[in-house]
Amino acid sequence: MLASAMRATGLTARALAKAIDVAPAVVSRWQSGNRQPRGPARALLRVLAREPEAALRALGYEPTKKRTKRKAGAKRTIAHPIETVDHVSADDAREGDYDLHLGYLGGQED
């Protein structure tokens, strides 16, 4: 039943766990045979095996995009560079122009 659901949906064990909202360890135990899906989980796996697209749509499951590896030597780009500062004056900190984690927030000059 589990294998049929995974084959029909094309999901990995981790992705299936996310789709049906159980811990990955639960699916791992099902795969190893240490536990068997029961009750609602069993019914859900049956539906996933028979009607995978409809079941995933009804569950609201959206696959996460796979991370692609950068080519060796490729430079990493940063979409939103953050200004780093070594020292923030007490006046700037009080006026709220700096956030210690984000840096300069664009307060108005006096």
N, C-alpha and C positions, 0 to 999 in steps of 0.2 A: 504494500500500500504506500509506504513512504517512498520507496524507489520509483513507483509509478507516478507519484505526484511530482517528484523531482525531475524525472524524465520528461513528463508532459509540460511542466512549466519552464524547464531549462534552468532552474535555480540551483545554486549551491546550497549546502546544508545551512550555512550562515544566512544566506539571503532568504531561504525558506523560513527560518526561525524569525527573521525580521518581518516577513510578510504575514505570518500567522500570530505574531506577537507572543512568542515564547523565547526563553533563553536558548542560546545556541547549544548549551550543554544538554538541554532536553532532547533536541534533535539528534545530538551525538549519541545519547543513550538509546534512542530509538534505532539509530543506525547500527549500533554495536549489538543490539538484541538484548541489552540489559533491562530495558523497559519497553512496553508496547503502548502506542497511543490508544487512549480510551475516550469514550464519550464524545464530546464536541470536537476534540482534536481529530479523532478517527473519522468522524463525519466530514470534517473540513478537508482532510487529506483525500477522502474519496471524491469530493466535489472538485478539488484541485486536479486530480488525476483525470476526471471525465470532462470537465469544462474549465480548463486552465485560464483562458483569457477572461471569461465571465467572472470566475472566482477572484482572480487578482484585481480585476476592475472593481468588483463589489467590496473587496478589502481595502481599496484605495492604495494599493501597493504601487510605488513608483521606484523602479530600480535606481540605485545610485550610479553615477557615472564612474567608469573605471579610471583610475589614475594612470596617466601615461608616463612612462619613464622618459627623462630627457636624454638626448644623445650625449655621449661622452664629450665633454668640453663645452657643451652648450651653456650659455649664460642664463642665469635665472633672472626673470624680470619681476619687479614688484609693482602691482597695480596702484597702490596708494602709499608712496614713501612717507615716512614719518620723520619729522625733524627731531633729532636727538639733542639734548642739552646736557651740559655738565653741571650747570648751576642755574637755579631759578631764584630770582630775588623774592624776598618776602612780600614786597608790594605786588608783584605779578601774581604770586600765589593767592594773595588775599583778594585781588580783583577778579580772580577766576579766569585769567588768560592762559593758564597752564594747567594741564592735567598731568600728574606725574607719570602716567602710563602712556598718554597720547602725545604729549608735547604741547607746542603752541596751538592754541585754539582760535586764534584770530581776533583777539580783543582789540578795541580801538585804541589808537595812540592818543596820548594827552598832549 
